[in-house]
Amino acid sequence: MSDKPLILVTNDDGIHAKGLRELVEVIQFFGDVVVISSEVSMSGKSNAITVDQPLRTTPVEEIHGVPTFKCNGTPVDSVKLSFNNLFDRSPDYVVSGINHGANSSISIIYSGTMGAAIEGSLHGVPSIGFSLDDFSANADFSKAKIIVAKVFQSVQENGLPPFTCLNVNIPKGKPKGIKVCRQAHGKWEEEFEKRTDPHGRDYHWLSGYFKNFEEESTETDIYALENNFVSVVPVTIDMTCYKTLEQVKNWKF
């Protein structure tokens, strides 16, 4: 067995996504890498798991010379399989991305990219989700790869607390720097456009826009991206609302 750390690389844009290949090209210099990615795009799958059909992993052509597998499940399925006897050792790190499009603010709860990183943290290993604020299939990741190397090296040197991961969002173009910040308070204002298919059947197509509830704040990931900085947000799996906890304890049920 190699004495190098084993790094699992995954994503939610699918096995053929350019961002996945760009991520592997960088991360392979930090340890032994294995890639498992969904067969197709799983954007928006969050922490979804497959419970109604068998899961299969199939070897495919190596990416940059590292073992590569496609999975018929979700990004979280890929991570779970990696920690359950799929290899001769468990990953020491989980790195997800590079996502095509930002996963800032509330998008973290919908993101398959971050779902995979959060799942990695549940297994007790340092995990990072990387996203580039560019939805183009042929986006330029050259500057993003520099950020990936810097952040991953810092995680290797400093570690992360158990059950914690990083949500890293990278602006399009050349970043001014890196800001450690918090998740912005906002939400997607959803609009379902009603349409009719060629057979005369109605259906609805999801669209909408993001509403930032704290546009004046300079401490958030949205502010960082809008001002051309990389945002680094530490994320924990504890969703307890501590502001409300003591108040609810005093309720009479």
C-alpha positions in Angstrom: 0.0 0.0 0.0 1.1 3.5 -0.8 2.1 5.8 2.1 0.5 8.7 0.3 -3.0 9.8 1.3 -5.9 8.5 -0.7 -8.0 11.3 -2.2 -11.5 10.6 -3.5 -12.5 13.0 -6.3 -16.2 13.2 -7.2 -18.7 15.8 -8.6 -22.3 16.3 -9.5 -21.9 17.3 -13.1 -21.2 13.8 -14.3 -18.2 11.8 -15.4 -17.7 13.8 -18.6 -17.6 17.2 -17.0 -14.6 19.4 -17.7 -14.5 20.6 -14.1 -13.9 17.0 -12.9 -10.9 16.6 -15.1 -9.5 19.9 -14.1 -9.8 19.0 -10.5 -8.1 15.7 -10.9 -5.2 17.3 -12.7 -4.5 19.4 -9.6 -5.3 17.0 -6.8 -3.1 14.2 -8.2 0.0 16.0 -7.0 -1.2 15.8 -3.3 -1.6 12.0 -3.1 -3.1 8.9 -4.6 -6.3 9.7 -6.4 -9.4 7.7 -7.3 -12.3 9.1 -9.2 -16.0 8.1 -8.8 -18.6 10.2 -10.6 -22.2 9.8 -11.6 -22.9 8.6 -15.2 -25.0 11.7 -15.8 -25.4 15.2 -14.3 -26.8 15.1 -10.8 -27.0 18.8 -10.2 -29.5 19.7 -7.4 -29.5 16.2 -5.9 -28.1 17.5 -2.6 -27.7 14.6 -0.1 -30.0 12.2 -2.0 -29.2 8.5 -1.8 -30.4 5.6 -3.9 -32.7 3.2 -2.1 -34.8 1.7 -4.9 -32.3 0.1 -7.2 -28.9 -1.6 -7.1 -25.8 0.5 -7.2 -23.1 -0.3 -9.7 -19.7 1.1 -10.3 -18.0 0.5 -13.6 -14.3 1.2 -14.5 -14.0 3.7 -17.4 -11.1 5.4 -19.1 -8.7 6.8 -16.6 -8.6 10.6 -16.1 -5.0 11.9 -16.1 -3.8 8.4 -15.4 -5.8 7.8 -12.2 -8.4 5.0 -11.6 -11.8 6.2 -12.7 -15.2 4.8 -12.1 -18.7 5.8 -13.1 -21.6 5.2 -10.8 -25.3 4.9 -11.6 -26.2 6.7 -8.4 -25.9 10.1 -6.8 -22.8 12.0 -5.7 -23.5 10.9 -2.1 -23.9 7.3 -3.3 -20.4 7.5 -4.8 -18.9 8.7 -1.5 -20.7 6.1 0.6 -19.5 3.3 -1.7 -15.9 4.5 -1.4 -16.0 4.1 2.3 -17.7 0.6 2.2 -15.2 -2.0 0.9 -15.0 -0.7 -2.7 -11.3 -0.2 -2.3 -8.6 -1.8 -0.2 -8.5 1.3 2.0 -10.8 4.2 2.8 -10.2 7.7 1.4 -8.3 10.2 3.6 -9.8 13.2 1.9 -12.9 13.8 -0.2 -12.8 16.6 -2.8 -15.8 17.4 -4.9 -16.1 19.6 -8.1 -15.0 21.7 -9.7 -18.7 22.5 -10.1 -19.9 24.4 -13.2 -21.7 27.3 -11.4 -21.5 28.8 -7.9 -22.9 27.0 -4.8 -23.0 30.1 -2.5 -25.6 31.0 0.1 -28.7 28.7 0.3 -27.5 26.8 -2.8 -25.4 24.7 -0.5 -28.5 22.7 0.6 -29.5 21.8 -3.0 -26.0 21.2 -4.3 -24.9 17.6 -5.2 -21.3 18.9 -5.2 -21.7 20.0 -1.5 -23.8 16.9 -0.7 -20.7 14.8 -1.6 -18.4 17.0 0.5 -20.8 16.9 3.5 -21.0 13.1 3.2 -17.2 12.9 3.3 -17.2 15.0 6.5 -19.7 12.5 8.0 -17.1 9.8 7.5 -14.7 11.9 9.6 -12.2 12.9 6.8 -11.4 16.5 5.6 -13.6 17.3 2.7 -13.9 20.2 0.3 -16.5 21.3 -2.3 -15.1 23.5 -5.1 -17.3 25.5 -7.4 -16.6 28.0 -10.2 -19.0 30.9 -10.8 -19.4 30.0 -14.5 -22.0 27.6 -15.8 -20.4 27.2 -19.3 -19.6 23.6 -20.2 -16.2 24.8 -21.5 -15.4 27.2 -18.7 -11.9 28.4 -18.1 -10.6 26.7 -14.9 -7.0 27.8 -15.2 -7.3 30.4 -12.3 -9.6 28.1 -10.3 -7.0 25.3 -10.3 -4.5 27.6 -8.5 -7.1 28.2 -5.8 -7.8 24.5 -5.5 -4.1 23.8 -4.9 -3.8 26.6 -2.3 -6.9 25.6 -0.3 -6.2 21.8 -0.4 -2.6 22.4 0.8 -3.9 24.5 3.7 -6.3 21.7 4.6 -3.5 19.2 4.5 -1.4 21.3 6.7 -4.0 22.4 9.2 -6.7 19.8 9.1 -10.4 20.3 9.7 -12.5 19.5 12.8 -14.6 16.3 12.6 -17.9 16.6 10.7 -16.8 19.8 9.1 -16.1 20.6 5.4 -15.3 23.7 3.3 -17.5 25.3 0.7 -15.2 27.1 -1.7 -16.6 29.3 -4.4 -14.4 30.8 -7.0 -15.3 33.9 -9.2 -15.0 33.9 -12.9 -11.7 35.3 -14.1 -8.7 36.2 -11.9 -9.6 36.4 -8.2 -8.4 39.3 -6.1 -7.8 37.0 -3.2 -9.4 34.6 -0.8 -11.9 35.6 1.9 -13.0 33.3 4.8 -16.6 34.2 5.3 -20.0 33.0 6.2 -23.0 31.9 4.2 -25.2 34.7 3.0 -28.8 34.8 4.1 -31.0 34.5 1.1 -33.3 32.2 -0.9 -34.3 31.3 -4.4 -37.5 33.0 -5.5 -38.9 30.2 -7.6 -41.1 30.6 -10.6 -42.7 27.6 -12.3 -43.4 28.4 -15.9 -46.4 26.5 -17.2 -45.9 25.0 -20.7 -47.6 22.6 -23.0 -45.8 19.7 -24.7 -46.5 18.5 -28.3 -49.1 16.0 -27.0 -51.1 18.8 -25.4 -50.1 17.9 -21.8 -49.3 20.7 -19.4 -46.0 20.7 -17.5 -44.0 23.1 -15.4 -40.4 24.3 -15.9 -38.5 25.6 -12.9 -36.9 29.1 -13.1 -36.5 32.0 -10.8 -33.9 34.3 -9.3 -31.8 34.5 -6.1 -32.8 37.1 -3.5 -30.1 38.2 -1.1 -31.6 39.2 2.2 -28.5 41.1 3.4 -27.2 43.0 0.4 -25.3 45.5 2.6 -23.2 42.8 4.4 -19.5 42.6 3.6 -19.1 39.3 5.6 -20.8 36.8 3.2 -19.9 34.5 0.4 -22.2 36.4 -2.0 -20.3 39.7 -1.2 -17.0 37.9 -1.8 -18.0 36.6 -5.2 -19.6 39.8 -6.3 -16.3 41.6 -5.5 -14.2 39.0 -7.3 -12.9 37.2 -4.2 -12.8 33.5 -3.5 -15.2 32.6 -0.7 -14.3 29.9 1.8 -17.1 28.9 4.2 -16.7 26.3 6.9 -19.8 24.1 6.9 -21.0 21.8 9.7 -23.6 19.1 9.7 -25.2 20.4 12.9 -28.4 22.2 11.8 -29.6 23.0 15.3 -30.9 26.6 15.6 -29.2 27.5 18.9 -30.8 31.0 18.9 -34.2 29.2 19.3 -33.2 26.2 21.4 -33.5 27.8 24.9 -36.8 29.6 23.9 -38.4 26.3 22.8 -37.3 24.6 26.0 -39.6 27.0 27.8 -42.7 26.1 25.7 -45.5 24.2 27.4 -46.2 21.1 25.2 
